[in-house]
Amino acid sequence: MGSTQHPDFEENFLLKPSKVDDLFKFLDEIGKANKMEKKKDEKVEVDLSAGVTETNFLVMERCPQGTKKPSIKKSSVQSSNLNQMTFMRQIDVTPNQRNTARMERVRVANNYRRLGNAEFRKPNYEKAIEMYSKGLQYISDTQVLYLNRALCYVKKRAFKRALIDLDYILLNLDERCLRAWLIRAGTCKRMNDERGYQTAVDNARSLNPSQGKYIDYFLDKVRSDF
């Protein structure tokens, strides 16, 4: 009687060599061969800094042939040249030339100050702030422009921004600046900061003892209209 077993259930393939195993062995052999070729191509790197100390910094060996030298980008070279040229120009300028250039910047800054004052009187505080800020782009160490701009911020009720300009004057330009201390006192008063107000008044009096009458006049004005 012939076999009635379905062909899908035949297990004779278990006794034959596996083609899948042969394929994996073949791929493994290829991988090992590639690794061996890479090792042959790799060259031994020479540490040229070996033996270099603070007192012995001479390199006694050449770079092996085929070693790439570090590349220097053209942009970094150009930037370095530009910085060097700018530095040399600053050295070449004489004191008279520097003074003339500063006087020209002062003239432009004063023009912006006058334009700002005109806008302040209109009153157009936003435009005045813009004019004073442009003036500060030319001369950044002038108290007047910072003071005028701070007053504009006070009028706009931007009190914290006004304090930034006032503190810049007191910390970087003139710690005794009477107007800066008094405007700061008025600003703190508007912010209901009694401690800051009193500190500003005390500093104004101690740093400017001969200006007592003006300080009293200004403080009266602060109480009525500032």
PyMOL commands that place a pseudoatom at each C-alpha (Angstrom):
pseudoatom trace, name=CA, resn=MET, resi=1, chain=A, elem=C, hetatm=0, pos=[0.000, 0.000, 0.000]
pseudoatom trace, name=CA, resn=GLY, resi=2, chain=A, elem=C, hetatm=0, pos=[1.436, 3.362, -0.987]
pseudoatom trace, name=CA, resn=SER, resi=3, chain=A, elem=C, hetatm=0, pos=[2.157, 6.082, 1.550]
pseudoatom trace, name=CA, resn=THR, resi=4, chain=A, elem=C, hetatm=0, pos=[-0.808, 8.340, 2.281]
pseudoatom trace, name=CA, resn=GLN, resi=5, chain=A, elem=C, hetatm=0, pos=[1.287, 11.051, 4.044]
pseudoatom trace, name=CA, resn=HIS, resi=6, chain=A, elem=C, hetatm=0, pos=[0.887, 14.554, 2.607]
pseudoatom trace, name=CA, resn=PRO, resi=7, chain=A, elem=C, hetatm=0, pos=[4.013, 15.883, 0.840]
pseudoatom trace, name=CA, resn=ASP, resi=8, chain=A, elem=C, hetatm=0, pos=[4.126, 18.937, 3.180]
pseudoatom trace, name=CA, resn=PHE, resi=9, chain=A, elem=C, hetatm=0, pos=[4.741, 16.602, 6.109]
pseudoatom trace, name=CA, resn=GLU, resi=10, chain=A, elem=C, hetatm=0, pos=[7.824, 14.994, 4.571]
pseudoatom trace, name=CA, resn=GLU, resi=11, chain=A, elem=C, hetatm=0, pos=[10.809, 15.274, 6.998]
pseudoatom trace, name=CA, resn=ASN, resi=12, chain=A, elem=C, hetatm=0, pos=[13.533, 13.939, 4.722]
pseudoatom trace, name=CA, resn=PHE, resi=13, chain=A, elem=C, hetatm=0, pos=[14.967, 17.494, 4.456]
pseudoatom trace, name=CA, resn=LEU, resi=14, chain=A, elem=C, hetatm=0, pos=[16.181, 17.187, 8.052]
pseudoatom trace, name=CA, resn=LEU, resi=15, chain=A, elem=C, hetatm=0, pos=[18.749, 14.603, 6.937]
pseudoatom trace, name=CA, resn=LYS, resi=16, chain=A, elem=C, hetatm=0, pos=[20.125, 16.850, 4.136]
pseudoatom trace, name=CA, resn=PRO, resi=17, chain=A, elem=C, hetatm=0, pos=[22.712, 19.704, 4.498]
pseudoatom trace, name=CA, resn=SER, resi=18, chain=A, elem=C, hetatm=0, pos=[21.064, 23.118, 5.251]
pseudoatom trace, name=CA, resn=LYS, resi=19, chain=A, elem=C, hetatm=0, pos=[21.445, 25.680, 2.478]
pseudoatom trace, name=CA, resn=VAL, resi=20, chain=A, elem=C, hetatm=0, pos=[20.700, 28.476, 4.944]
pseudoatom trace, name=CA, resn=ASP, resi=21, chain=A, elem=C, hetatm=0, pos=[23.622, 27.439, 7.153]
pseudoatom trace, name=CA, resn=ASP, resi=22, chain=A, elem=C, hetatm=0, pos=[25.866, 27.351, 4.105]
pseudoatom trace, name=CA, resn=LEU, resi=23, chain=A, elem=C, hetatm=0, pos=[24.798, 30.872, 3.160]
pseudoatom trace, name=CA, resn=PHE, resi=24, chain=A, elem=C, hetatm=0, pos=[25.528, 32.263, 6.654]
pseudoatom trace, name=CA, resn=LYS, resi=25, chain=A, elem=C, hetatm=0, pos=[28.961, 30.576, 6.657]
pseudoatom trace, name=CA, resn=PHE, resi=26, chain=A, elem=C, hetatm=0, pos=[29.714, 32.112, 3.263]
pseudoatom trace, name=CA, resn=LEU, resi=27, chain=A, elem=C, hetatm=0, pos=[28.744, 35.628, 4.468]
pseudoatom trace, name=CA, resn=ASP, resi=28, chain=A, elem=C, hetatm=0, pos=[30.841, 35.177, 7.634]
pseudoatom trace, name=CA, resn=GLU, resi=29, chain=A, elem=C, hetatm=0, pos=[33.887, 34.285, 5.535]
pseudoatom trace, name=CA, resn=ILE, resi=30, chain=A, elem=C, hetatm=0, pos=[33.411, 37.425, 3.409]
pseudoatom trace, name=CA, resn=GLY, resi=31, chain=A, elem=C, hetatm=0, pos=[33.193, 39.584, 6.556]
pseudoatom trace, name=CA, resn=LYS, resi=32, chain=A, elem=C, hetatm=0, pos=[36.424, 38.139, 7.971]
pseudoatom trace, name=CA, resn=ALA, resi=33, chain=A, elem=C, hetatm=0, pos=[38.221, 38.726, 4.675]
pseudoatom trace, name=CA, resn=ASN, resi=34, chain=A, elem=C, hetatm=0, pos=[37.140, 42.394, 4.623]
pseudoatom trace, name=CA, resn=LYS, resi=35, chain=A, elem=C, hetatm=0, pos=[38.396, 42.936, 8.180]
pseudoatom trace, name=CA, resn=MET, resi=36, chain=A, elem=C, hetatm=0, pos=[41.797, 41.497, 7.286]
pseudoatom trace, name=CA, resn=GLU, resi=37, chain=A, elem=C, hetatm=0, pos=[42.094, 43.825, 4.278]
pseudoatom trace, name=CA, resn=LYS, resi=38, chain=A, elem=C, hetatm=0, pos=[41.235, 46.885, 6.420]
pseudoatom trace, name=CA, resn=LYS, resi=39, chain=A, elem=C, hetatm=0, pos=[43.923, 45.993, 8.947]
pseudoatom trace, name=CA, resn=LYS, resi=40, chain=A, elem=C, hetatm=0, pos=[46.495, 45.768, 6.168]
pseudoatom trace, name=CA, resn=ASP, resi=41, chain=A, elem=C, hetatm=0, pos=[45.494, 49.199, 4.834]
pseudoatom trace, name=CA, resn=GLU, resi=42, chain=A, elem=C, hetatm=0, pos=[45.680, 50.894, 8.254]
pseudoatom trace, name=CA, resn=LYS, resi=43, chain=A, elem=C, hetatm=0, pos=[49.006, 52.565, 8.994]
pseudoatom trace, name=CA, resn=VAL, resi=44, chain=A, elem=C, hetatm=0, pos=[50.531, 52.925, 12.397]
pseudoatom trace, name=CA, resn=GLU, resi=45, chain=A, elem=C, hetatm=0, pos=[50.078, 56.505, 13.642]
pseudoatom trace, name=CA, resn=VAL, resi=46, chain=A, elem=C, hetatm=0, pos=[53.155, 58.138, 15.105]
pseudoatom trace, name=CA, resn=ASP, resi=47, chain=A, elem=C, hetatm=0, pos=[52.679, 60.330, 18.165]
pseudoatom trace, name=CA, resn=LEU, resi=48, chain=A, elem=C, hetatm=0, pos=[54.939, 63.295, 17.375]
pseudoatom trace, name=CA, resn=SER, resi=49, chain=A, elem=C, hetatm=0, pos=[54.239, 64.869, 20.763]
pseudoatom trace, name=CA, resn=ALA, resi=50, chain=A, elem=C, hetatm=0, pos=[55.786, 61.969, 22.684]
pseudoatom trace, name=CA, resn=GLY, resi=51, chain=A, elem=C, hetatm=0, pos=[58.575, 63.184, 24.909]
pseudoatom trace, name=CA, resn=VAL, resi=52, chain=A, elem=C, hetatm=0, pos=[57.587, 66.838, 24.553]
pseudoatom trace, name=CA, resn=THR, resi=53, chain=A, elem=C, hetatm=0, pos=[57.863, 68.731, 27.856]
pseudoatom trace, name=CA, resn=GLU, resi=54, chain=A, elem=C, hetatm=0, pos=[57.967, 72.364, 28.980]
pseudoatom trace, name=CA, resn=THR, resi=55, chain=A, elem=C, hetatm=0, pos=[61.742, 72.437, 28.538]
pseudoatom trace, name=CA, resn=ASN, resi=56, chain=A, elem=C, hetatm=0, pos=[62.037, 70.061, 25.586]
pseudoatom trace, name=CA, resn=PHE, resi=57, chain=A, elem=C, hetatm=0, pos=[59.656, 70.963, 22.812]
pseudoatom trace, name=CA, resn=LEU, resi=58, chain=A, elem=C, hetatm=0, pos=[61.674, 70.097, 19.703]
pseudoatom trace, name=CA, resn=VAL, resi=59, chain=A, elem=C, hetatm=0, pos=[60.113, 67.569, 17.351]
pseudoatom trace, name=CA, resn=MET, resi=60, chain=A, elem=C, hetatm=0, pos=[62.847, 65.274, 16.051]
pseudoatom trace, name=CA, resn=GLU, resi=61, chain=A, elem=C, hetatm=0, pos=[60.728, 63.212, 13.592]
pseudoatom trace, name=CA, resn=ARG, resi=62, chain=A, elem=C, hetatm=0, pos=[59.054, 64.028, 10.332]
pseudoatom trace, name=CA, resn=CYS, resi=63, chain=A, elem=C, hetatm=0, pos=[55.453, 63.308, 9.589]
pseudoatom trace, name=CA, resn=PRO, resi=64, chain=A, elem=C, hetatm=0, pos=[55.140, 59.961, 7.785]
pseudoatom trace, name=CA, resn=GLN, resi=65, chain=A, elem=C, hetatm=0, pos=[54.475, 60.160, 4.070]
pseudoatom trace, name=CA, resn=GLY, resi=66, chain=A, elem=C, hetatm=0, pos=[50.824, 60.305, 3.194]
pseudoatom trace, name=CA, resn=THR, resi=67, chain=A, elem=C, hetatm=0, pos=[49.899, 62.153, 6.392]
pseudoatom trace, name=CA, resn=LYS, resi=68, chain=A, elem=C, hetatm=0, pos=[47.589, 65.040, 5.642]
pseudoatom trace, name=CA, resn=LYS, resi=69, chain=A, elem=C, hetatm=0, pos=[48.633, 68.426, 6.937]
pseudoatom trace, name=CA, resn=PRO, resi=70, chain=A, elem=C, hetatm=0, pos=[45.997, 70.365, 8.879]
pseudoatom trace, name=CA, resn=SER, resi=71, chain=A, elem=C, hetatm=0, pos=[44.091, 72.586, 6.482]
pseudoatom trace, name=CA, resn=ILE, resi=72, chain=A, elem=C, hetatm=0, pos=[43.556, 76.263, 7.196]
pseudoatom trace, name=CA, resn=LYS, resi=73, chain=A, elem=C, hetatm=0, pos=[40.294, 77.727, 5.990]
pseudoatom trace, name=CA, resn=LYS, resi=74, chain=A, elem=C, hetatm=0, pos=[40.563, 80.771, 3.771]
pseudoatom trace, name=CA, resn=SER, resi=75, chain=A, elem=C, hetatm=0, pos=[37.767, 82.481, 5.708]
pseudoatom trace, name=CA, resn=SER, resi=76, chain=A, elem=C, hetatm=0, pos=[39.748, 82.299, 8.977]
pseudoatom trace, name=CA, resn=VAL, resi=77, chain=A, elem=C, hetatm=0, pos=[42.839, 83.702, 7.235]
pseudoatom trace, name=CA, resn=GLN, resi=78, chain=A, elem=C, hetatm=0, pos=[40.833, 86.561, 5.745]
pseudoatom trace, name=CA, resn=SER, resi=79, chain=A, elem=C, hetatm=0, pos=[39.183, 87.311, 9.102]
pseudoatom trace, name=CA, resn=SER, resi=80, chain=A, elem=C, hetatm=0, pos=[42.580, 87.373, 10.792]
pseudoatom trace, name=CA, resn=ASN, resi=81, chain=A, elem=C, hetatm=0, pos=[43.934, 89.735, 8.129]
pseudoatom trace, name=CA, resn=LEU, resi=82, chain=A, elem=C, hetatm=0, pos=[40.947, 92.061, 8.509]
pseudoatom trace, name=CA, resn=ASN, resi=83, chain=A, elem=C, hetatm=0, pos=[41.339, 92.197, 12.289]
pseudoatom trace, name=CA, resn=GLN, resi=84, chain=A, elem=C, hetatm=0, pos=[45.029, 92.928, 11.881]
pseudoatom trace, name=CA, resn=MET, resi=85, chain=A, elem=C, hetatm=0, pos=[44.340, 95.681, 9.365]
pseudoatom trace, name=CA, resn=THR, resi=86, chain=A, elem=C, hetatm=0, pos=[41.753, 97.291, 11.662]
pseudoatom trace, name=CA, resn=PHE, resi=87, chain=A, elem=C, hetatm=0, pos=[44.209, 97.156, 14.554]
pseudoatom trace, name=CA, resn=MET, resi=88, chain=A, elem=C, hetatm=0, pos=[46.953, 98.716, 12.438]
pseudoatom trace, name=CA, resn=ARG, resi=89, chain=A, elem=C, hetatm=0, pos=[44.612, 101.511, 11.336]
pseudoatom trace, name=CA, resn=GLN, resi=90, chain=A, elem=C, hetatm=0, pos=[43.880, 102.305, 14.980]
pseudoatom trace, name=CA, resn=ILE, resi=91, chain=A, elem=C, hetatm=0, pos=[47.601, 102.459, 15.736]
pseudoatom trace, name=CA, resn=ASP, resi=92, chain=A, elem=C, hetatm=0, pos=[48.327, 104.644, 12.718]
pseudoatom trace, name=CA, resn=VAL, resi=93, chain=A, elem=C, hetatm=0, pos=[45.699, 107.242, 13.719]
pseudoatom trace, name=CA, resn=THR, resi=94, chain=A, elem=C, hetatm=0, pos=[47.299, 110.210, 15.455]
pseudoatom trace, name=CA, resn=PRO, resi=95, chain=A, elem=C, hetatm=0, pos=[45.859, 111.765, 18.636]
pseudoatom trace, name=CA, resn=ASN, resi=96, chain=A, elem=C, hetatm=0, pos=[44.735, 114.802, 16.631]
pseudoatom trace, name=CA, resn=GLN, resi=97, chain=A, elem=C, hetatm=0, pos=[42.873, 112.593, 14.174]
pseudoatom trace, name=CA, resn=ARG, resi=98, chain=A, elem=C, hetatm=0, pos=[41.173, 110.709, 17.012]
pseudoatom trace, name=CA, resn=ASN, resi=99, chain=A, elem=C, hetatm=0, pos=[40.187, 113.992, 18.644]
pseudoatom trace, name=CA, resn=THR, resi=100, chain=A, elem=C, hetatm=0, pos=[38.808, 115.345, 15.364]
pseudoatom trace, name=CA, resn=ALA, resi=101, chain=A, elem=C, hetatm=0, pos=[36.789, 112.173, 14.812]
pseudoatom trace, name=CA, resn=ARG, resi=102, chain=A, elem=C, hetatm=0, pos=[35.364, 112.355, 18.325]
pseudoatom trace, name=CA, resn=MET, resi=103, chain=A, elem=C, hetatm=0, pos=[34.403, 116.016, 17.918]
pseudoatom trace, name=CA, resn=GLU, resi=104, chain=A, elem=C, hetatm=0, pos=[32.509, 115.095, 14.762]
pseudoatom trace, name=CA, resn=ARG, resi=105, chain=A, elem=C, hetatm=0, pos=[30.657, 112.331, 16.619]
pseudoatom trace, name=CA, resn=VAL, resi=106, chain=A, elem=C, hetatm=0, pos=[29.844, 114.773, 19.423]
pseudoatom trace, name=CA, resn=ARG, resi=107, chain=A, elem=C, hetatm=0, pos=[28.439, 117.233, 16.873]
pseudoatom trace, name=CA, resn=VAL, resi=108, chain=A, elem=C, hetatm=0, pos=[26.161, 114.559, 15.386]
pseudoatom trace, name=CA, resn=ALA, resi=109, chain=A, elem=C, hetatm=0, pos=[25.067, 113.378, 18.846]
pseudoatom trace, name=CA, resn=ASN, resi=110, chain=A, elem=C, hetatm=0, pos=[24.189, 116.958, 19.860]
pseudoatom trace, name=CA, resn=ASN, resi=111, chain=A, elem=C, hetatm=0, pos=[22.037, 117.330, 16.755]
pseudoatom trace, name=CA, resn=TYR, resi=112, chain=A, elem=C, hetatm=0, pos=[20.106, 114.221, 17.754]
pseudoatom trace, name=CA, resn=ARG, resi=113, chain=A, elem=C, hetatm=0, pos=[19.827, 115.581, 21.300]
pseudoatom trace, name=CA, resn=ARG, resi=114, chain=A, elem=C, hetatm=0, pos=[18.256, 118.814, 20.013]
pseudoatom trace, name=CA, resn=LEU, resi=115, chain=A, elem=C, hetatm=0, pos=[15.842, 116.834, 17.851]
pseudoatom trace, name=CA, resn=GLY, resi=116, chain=A, elem=C, hetatm=0, pos=[14.948, 114.716, 20.869]
pseudoatom trace, name=CA, resn=ASN, resi=117, chain=A, elem=C, hetatm=0, pos=[14.361, 117.810, 23.009]
pseudoatom trace, name=CA, resn=ALA, resi=118, chain=A, elem=C, hetatm=0, pos=[11.995, 119.204, 20.377]
pseudoatom trace, name=CA, resn=GLU, resi=119, chain=A, elem=C, hetatm=0, pos=[10.006, 115.960, 20.365]
pseudoatom trace, name=CA, resn=PHE, resi=120, chain=A, elem=C, hetatm=0, pos=[9.981, 115.916, 24.185]
pseudoatom trace, name=CA, resn=ARG, resi=121, chain=A, elem=C, hetatm=0, pos=[8.345, 119.344, 24.307]
pseudoatom trace, name=CA, resn=LYS, resi=122, chain=A, elem=C, hetatm=0, pos=[5.506, 118.393, 21.894]
pseudoatom trace, name=CA, resn=PRO, resi=123, chain=A, elem=C, hetatm=0, pos=[5.233, 115.927, 23.801]
pseudoatom trace, name=CA, resn=ASN, resi=124, chain=A, elem=C, hetatm=0, pos=[6.182, 112.948, 21.640]
pseudoatom trace, name=CA, resn=TYR, resi=125, chain=A, elem=C, hetatm=0, pos=[8.155, 110.779, 24.046]
pseudoatom trace, name=CA, resn=GLU, resi=126, chain=A, elem=C, hetatm=0, pos=[8.497, 107.741, 21.775]
pseudoatom trace, name=CA, resn=LYS, resi=127, chain=A, elem=C, hetatm=0, pos=[10.107, 109.820, 19.015]
pseudoatom trace, name=CA, resn=ALA, resi=128, chain=A, elem=C, hetatm=0, pos=[12.297, 111.607, 21.565]
pseudoatom trace, name=CA, resn=ILE, resi=129, chain=A, elem=C, hetatm=0, pos=[13.573, 108.269, 22.839]
pseudoatom trace, name=CA, resn=GLU, resi=130, chain=A, elem=C, hetatm=0, pos=[14.437, 107.306, 19.275]
pseudoatom trace, name=CA, resn=MET, resi=131, chain=A, elem=C, hetatm=0, pos=[16.454, 110.517, 18.773]
pseudoatom trace, name=CA, resn=TYR, resi=132, chain=A, elem=C, hetatm=0, pos=[18.333, 110.157, 22.059]
pseudoatom trace, name=CA, resn=SER, resi=133, chain=A, elem=C, hetatm=0, pos=[19.121, 106.514, 21.268]
pseudoatom trace, name=CA, resn=LYS, resi=134, chain=A, elem=C, hetatm=0, pos=[20.544, 107.481, 17.873]
pseudoatom trace, name=CA, resn=GLY, resi=135, chain=A, elem=C, hetatm=0, pos=[22.723, 110.080, 19.548]
pseudoatom trace, name=CA, resn=LEU, resi=136, chain=A, elem=C, hetatm=0, pos=[24.062, 107.431, 21.932]
pseudoatom trace, name=CA, resn=GLN, resi=137, chain=A, elem=C, hetatm=0, pos=[25.192, 105.396, 18.932]
pseudoatom trace, name=CA, resn=TYR, resi=138, chain=A, elem=C, hetatm=0, pos=[27.755, 108.128, 18.254]
pseudoatom trace, name=CA, resn=ILE, resi=139, chain=A, elem=C, hetatm=0, pos=[28.735, 109.040, 21.823]
pseudoatom trace, name=CA, resn=SER, resi=140, chain=A, elem=C, hetatm=0, pos=[28.029, 106.432, 24.481]
pseudoatom trace, name=CA, resn=ASP, resi=141, chain=A, elem=C, hetatm=0, pos=[29.724, 108.163, 27.429]
pseudoatom trace, name=CA, resn=THR, resi=142, chain=A, elem=C, hetatm=0, pos=[27.517, 111.239, 27.675]
pseudoatom trace, name=CA, resn=GLN, resi=143, chain=A, elem=C, hetatm=0, pos=[25.258, 111.704, 30.705]
pseudoatom trace, name=CA, resn=VAL, resi=144, chain=A, elem=C, hetatm=0, pos=[22.810, 114.119, 29.062]
pseudoatom trace, name=CA, resn=LEU, resi=145, chain=A, elem=C, hetatm=0, pos=[21.406, 111.683, 26.516]
pseudoatom trace, name=CA, resn=TYR, resi=146, chain=A, elem=C, hetatm=0, pos=[20.907, 108.970, 29.153]
pseudoatom trace, name=CA, resn=LEU, resi=147, chain=A, elem=C, hetatm=0, pos=[19.248, 111.466, 31.517]
pseudoatom trace, name=CA, resn=ASN, resi=148, chain=A, elem=C, hetatm=0, pos=[16.918, 112.812, 28.836]
pseudoatom trace, name=CA, resn=ARG, resi=149, chain=A, elem=C, hetatm=0, pos=[15.975, 109.330, 27.697]
pseudoatom trace, name=CA, resn=ALA, resi=150, chain=A, elem=C, hetatm=0, pos=[15.314, 108.286, 31.303]
pseudoatom trace, name=CA, resn=LEU, resi=151, chain=A, elem=C, hetatm=0, pos=[12.939, 111.245, 31.694]
pseudoatom trace, name=CA, resn=CYS, resi=152, chain=A, elem=C, hetatm=0, pos=[11.057, 110.095, 28.597]
pseudoatom trace, name=CA, resn=TYR, resi=153, chain=A, elem=C, hetatm=0, pos=[10.653, 106.638, 30.100]
pseudoatom trace, name=CA, resn=VAL, resi=154, chain=A, elem=C, hetatm=0, pos=[9.385, 108.192, 33.338]
pseudoatom trace, name=CA, resn=LYS, resi=155, chain=A, elem=C, hetatm=0, pos=[6.792, 110.177, 31.400]
pseudoatom trace, name=CA, resn=LYS, resi=156, chain=A, elem=C, hetatm=0, pos=[5.740, 106.975, 29.649]
pseudoatom trace, name=CA, resn=ARG, resi=157, chain=A, elem=C, hetatm=0, pos=[5.558, 105.297, 33.100]
pseudoatom trace, name=CA, resn=ALA, resi=158, chain=A, elem=C, hetatm=0, pos=[8.211, 102.779, 32.021]
pseudoatom trace, name=CA, resn=PHE, resi=159, chain=A, elem=C, hetatm=0, pos=[9.886, 103.216, 35.396]
pseudoatom trace, name=CA, resn=LYS, resi=160, chain=A, elem=C, hetatm=0, pos=[12.082, 100.110, 35.385]
pseudoatom trace, name=CA, resn=ARG, resi=161, chain=A, elem=C, hetatm=0, pos=[13.472, 101.047, 31.979]
pseudoatom trace, name=CA, resn=ALA, resi=162, chain=A, elem=C, hetatm=0, pos=[14.252, 104.535, 33.261]
pseudoatom trace, name=CA, resn=LEU, resi=163, chain=A, elem=C, hetatm=0, pos=[16.175, 103.055, 36.196]
pseudoatom trace, name=CA, resn=ILE, resi=164, chain=A, elem=C, hetatm=0, pos=[18.388, 101.122, 33.775]
pseudoatom trace, name=CA, resn=ASP, resi=165, chain=A, elem=C, hetatm=0, pos=[19.616, 104.357, 32.149]
pseudoatom trace, name=CA, resn=LEU, resi=166, chain=A, elem=C, hetatm=0, pos=[20.035, 106.104, 35.507]
pseudoatom trace, name=CA, resn=ASP, resi=167, chain=A, elem=C, hetatm=0, pos=[21.960, 103.226, 37.044]
pseudoatom trace, name=CA, resn=TYR, resi=168, chain=A, elem=C, hetatm=0, pos=[24.215, 103.069, 33.988]
pseudoatom trace, name=CA, resn=ILE, resi=169, chain=A, elem=C, hetatm=0, pos=[25.209, 106.686, 34.613]
pseudoatom trace, name=CA, resn=LEU, resi=170, chain=A, elem=C, hetatm=0, pos=[25.828, 106.144, 38.324]
pseudoatom trace, name=CA, resn=LEU, resi=171, chain=A, elem=C, hetatm=0, pos=[27.731, 102.886, 37.889]
pseudoatom trace, name=CA, resn=ASN, resi=172, chain=A, elem=C, hetatm=0, pos=[29.765, 103.657, 34.753]
pseudoatom trace, name=CA, resn=LEU, resi=173, chain=A, elem=C, hetatm=0, pos=[29.955, 107.400, 34.114]
pseudoatom trace, name=CA, resn=ASP, resi=174, chain=A, elem=C, hetatm=0, pos=[29.620, 109.484, 37.297]
pseudoatom trace, name=CA, resn=GLU, resi=175, chain=A, elem=C, hetatm=0, pos=[28.566, 108.126, 40.677]
pseudoatom trace, name=CA, resn=ARG, resi=176, chain=A, elem=C, hetatm=0, pos=[28.015, 111.680, 41.945]
pseudoatom trace, name=CA, resn=CYS, resi=177, chain=A, elem=C, hetatm=0, pos=[25.687, 112.794, 39.141]
pseudoatom trace, name=CA, resn=LEU, resi=178, chain=A, elem=C, hetatm=0, pos=[23.097, 114.896, 41.006]
pseudoatom trace, name=CA, resn=ARG, resi=179, chain=A, elem=C, hetatm=0, pos=[20.411, 114.799, 38.319]
pseudoatom trace, name=CA, resn=ALA, resi=180, chain=A, elem=C, hetatm=0, pos=[20.683, 111.027, 38.054]
pseudoatom trace, name=CA, resn=TRP, resi=181, chain=A, elem=C, hetatm=0, pos=[20.173, 110.605, 41.819]
pseudoatom trace, name=CA, resn=LEU, resi=182, chain=A, elem=C, hetatm=0, pos=[17.252, 113.034, 41.893]
pseudoatom trace, name=CA, resn=ILE, resi=183, chain=A, elem=C, hetatm=0, pos=[15.490, 111.547, 38.882]
pseudoatom trace, name=CA, resn=ARG, resi=184, chain=A, elem=C, hetatm=0, pos=[16.035, 108.139, 40.441]
pseudoatom trace, name=CA, resn=ALA, resi=185, chain=A, elem=C, hetatm=0, pos=[14.441, 109.396, 43.651]
pseudoatom trace, name=CA, resn=GLY, resi=186, chain=A, elem=C, hetatm=0, pos=[11.432, 110.686, 41.695]
pseudoatom trace, name=CA, resn=THR, resi=187, chain=A, elem=C, hetatm=0, pos=[11.151, 107.406, 39.771]
pseudoatom trace, name=CA, resn=CYS, resi=188, chain=A, elem=C, hetatm=0, pos=[11.201, 105.352, 42.974]
pseudoatom trace, name=CA, resn=LYS, resi=189, chain=A, elem=C, hetatm=0, pos=[8.555, 107.681, 44.423]
pseudoatom trace, name=CA, resn=ARG, resi=190, chain=A, elem=C, hetatm=0, pos=[6.286, 106.954, 41.460]
pseudoatom trace, name=CA, resn=MET, resi=191, chain=A, elem=C, hetatm=0, pos=[6.889, 103.225, 42.002]
pseudoatom trace, name=CA, resn=ASN, resi=192, chain=A, elem=C, hetatm=0, pos=[5.949, 103.543, 45.702]
pseudoatom trace, name=CA, resn=ASP, resi=193, chain=A, elem=C, hetatm=0, pos=[9.468, 102.386, 46.571]
pseudoatom trace, name=CA, resn=GLU, resi=194, chain=A, elem=C, hetatm=0, pos=[10.062, 104.481, 49.682]
pseudoatom trace, name=CA, resn=ARG, resi=195, chain=A, elem=C, hetatm=0, pos=[13.311, 102.740, 50.527]
pseudoatom trace, name=CA, resn=GLY, resi=196, chain=A, elem=C, hetatm=0, pos=[14.745, 103.371, 47.059]
pseudoatom trace, name=CA, resn=TYR, resi=197, chain=A, elem=C, hetatm=0, pos=[13.510, 106.964, 47.201]
pseudoatom trace, name=CA, resn=GLN, resi=198, chain=A, elem=C, hetatm=0, pos=[15.190, 107.656, 50.534]
pseudoatom trace, name=CA, resn=THR, resi=199, chain=A, elem=C, hetatm=0, pos=[18.445, 105.985, 49.466]
pseudoatom trace, name=CA, resn=ALA, resi=200, chain=A, elem=C, hetatm=0, pos=[18.609, 108.123, 46.325]
pseudoatom trace, name=CA, resn=VAL, resi=201, chain=A, elem=C, hetatm=0, pos=[17.927, 111.320, 48.329]
pseudoatom trace, name=CA, resn=ASP, resi=202, chain=A, elem=C, hetatm=0, pos=[20.572, 110.467, 50.931]
pseudoatom trace, name=CA, resn=ASN, resi=203, chain=A, elem=C, hetatm=0, pos=[23.168, 109.768, 48.231]
pseudoatom trace, name=CA, resn=ALA, resi=204, chain=A, elem=C, hetatm=0, pos=[22.304, 112.987, 46.410]
pseudoatom trace, name=CA, resn=ARG, resi=205, chain=A, elem=C, hetatm=0, pos=[22.844, 115.009, 49.621]
pseudoatom trace, name=CA, resn=SER, resi=206, chain=A, elem=C, hetatm=0, pos=[26.012, 113.207, 50.769]
pseudoatom trace, name=CA, resn=LEU, resi=207, chain=A, elem=C, hetatm=0, pos=[27.705, 113.309, 47.352]
pseudoatom trace, name=CA, resn=ASN, resi=208, chain=A, elem=C, hetatm=0, pos=[26.643, 116.894, 46.585]
pseudoatom trace, name=CA, resn=PRO, resi=209, chain=A, elem=C, hetatm=0, pos=[26.632, 118.737, 49.950]
pseudoatom trace, name=CA, resn=SER, resi=210, chain=A, elem=C, hetatm=0, pos=[26.732, 122.193, 48.346]
pseudoatom trace, name=CA, resn=GLN, resi=211, chain=A, elem=C, hetatm=0, pos=[23.494, 121.595, 46.372]
pseudoatom trace, name=CA, resn=GLY, resi=212, chain=A, elem=C, hetatm=0, pos=[21.108, 121.411, 49.336]
pseudoatom trace, name=CA, resn=LYS, resi=213, chain=A, elem=C, hetatm=0, pos=[18.764, 124.173, 48.132]
pseudoatom trace, name=CA, resn=TYR, resi=214, chain=A, elem=C, hetatm=0, pos=[18.419, 122.693, 44.650]
pseudoatom trace, name=CA, resn=ILE, resi=215, chain=A, elem=C, hetatm=0, pos=[17.782, 119.242, 46.119]
pseudoatom trace, name=CA, resn=ASP, resi=216, chain=A, elem=C, hetatm=0, pos=[14.999, 120.620, 48.330]
pseudoatom trace, name=CA, resn=TYR, resi=217, chain=A, elem=C, hetatm=0, pos=[13.468, 122.427, 45.329]
pseudoatom trace, name=CA, resn=PHE, resi=218, chain=A, elem=C, hetatm=0, pos=[13.553, 119.275, 43.220]
pseudoatom trace, name=CA, resn=LEU, resi=219, chain=A, elem=C, hetatm=0, pos=[12.017, 117.141, 45.972]
pseudoatom trace, name=CA, resn=ASP, resi=220, chain=A, elem=C, hetatm=0, pos=[9.154, 119.637, 46.350]
pseudoatom trace, name=CA, resn=LYS, resi=221, chain=A, elem=C, hetatm=0, pos=[8.587, 119.350, 42.607]
pseudoatom trace, name=CA, resn=VAL, resi=222, chain=A, elem=C, hetatm=0, pos=[8.586, 115.561, 42.876]
pseudoatom trace, name=CA, resn=ARG, resi=223, chain=A, elem=C, hetatm=0, pos=[5.816, 115.682, 45.472]
pseudoatom trace, name=CA, resn=SER, resi=224, chain=A, elem=C, hetatm=0, pos=[3.654, 117.910, 43.253]
pseudoatom trace, name=CA, resn=ASP, resi=225, chain=A, elem=C, hetatm=0, pos=[4.522, 117.061, 39.653]
pseudoatom trace, name=CA, resn=PHE, resi=226, chain=A, elem=C, hetatm=0, pos=[7.221, 114.813, 38.220]
for i in range(1, 226): cmd.bond("trace and resi %d" % i, "trace and resi %d" % (i + 1))
show_as sticks, trace
zoom trace
